[in-house]
Amino acid sequence: MPVIEVDHLSKRYGPKLAVDDVSFVVRPGSVTGFLGPNGAGKSTTMRMIMGLDRPTSGRALVNGQPYQTFRDPLRQVGALLEAKAVHSGRSAYNHLLALAATHGIPKSRVHEVMDMTGIESVGKKRVGGFSLGMGQRLGIAAALLGDPKTLILDEPVNGLDPDGVVWVRQLARRMAADGRTVFLSSHLMSEMAQTADRVVVLGRGRVLADAPIAEFVAGAGTDGGASRVLVRTPDPDRLFGAIGSAASAVTPREDGAFVVVGPDAQTVGAIAAQVGAVLHELTPMGASLEEAYMALTRDDVEYRSEGAA
C-alpha cells in the first residue's frame, strides 16, 4: 500500500531547529495538503522524505522504505520539489527522455506526459527559455513519468495560469481517486480547500494540526468558535438594537449585508420576529480554510508585515 510515514523527524541547521519532532502519515486514496507559513519547515520535511536532506533524528518512509533504497524511484514516487533543477540548455523532450532512459521507460510515455501537461508544442525548446509556469509543467511531467504510486508536489501551482491551477487540482483528485498517495503544499488556501481532503499544518517546525479539512476548519475556526450569520435587512437599526450585547460584533459589508458574530441564525431570526424587523437573508457562515489557517498560525509566522495583527 503506497503510504508516506514521517516518524519523529527533526532537522537542525547549526543552532536553528528547522523541523522539530514531526510525525504524520499520508495515506492513499485522498489528497493531503501540507500548509504552514514561510520558514515553517515544509520544504525541508519534503526534502527529507525524498532523501535529499539527512534528518538529524527520526525517519521518513515511502511505501514502507527509505526513498534512497528504491531501485526504481520514478516508478515509486513522482516528486516536484525544485522545478528549476533542470539543465537549462536541454530541451524539455531530451530532459524527460534522459530520465526515462534510467528506468527503461519507453519514449511513448515521454510523449504521453508531455501531452498530459501541455508542453508537447514546446518540447524541442530549451528549458532555459521557459516561463515559471512552463517550468512547473515540465517538473510535473517528470513527476508523472514513471506512473508512480505516490505523488509529492511542493507548490505545484506556482506560476501557473488559472487553467493550469484547475488542471493541477483535477490531476491530484484523479490520482487520489485511483488509489494513489498524493501529498502537496500550496500557499493558495482557496485552491487547497477545493483540492485536499486532509491537511497537515506546520508552524515553526512543529505539527500544529493533522486532520480532515472539515474537522480542521470547525476546530480552528475564528471568533473563538462563535457563530457567524450573514444578515440582509432593511431594518438594521431595529434588529441590531434589539440584538444588543448578544452579538460580539456586527460588521457591515460592501454589498449591504451584515455579518453578525455571536448569536446563531435561529436566535437572530427569533429576535427579528419579536421586533418586526424584515429579513431578506439569514445565512449561517462557516469559517473558511484560510480563516482557520490564519487563526491557527498567527503566532507562528516568522516574518510579519507591518501593521499585521
Protein Blocks (a to p, Z undefined) as FASTA:
>chain_A
ZZdddehiacdehjbcfbghiacdddehiacddeddehilmmmmmmmmnopaccfbdcdd
eehiafklpfblmlmpccdfblmlccfkbcfklmmmmmmmmnopafklmmmmmmmnopmm
mmmpcfklpcfklmmmmmmmmmmmnopabdcdehklgoiafklmmmmmmmmmmmmmnopa
cddddfblklmmmmpmbdcddeehiafbdcdfklmmmmmmghhopacdddddfklmlmmm
mnmmmpgbdcddfkopacdehiafklmmmmmmmnopacfbdcdddddfklmmmmmmmmmc
fbdcehiZZ
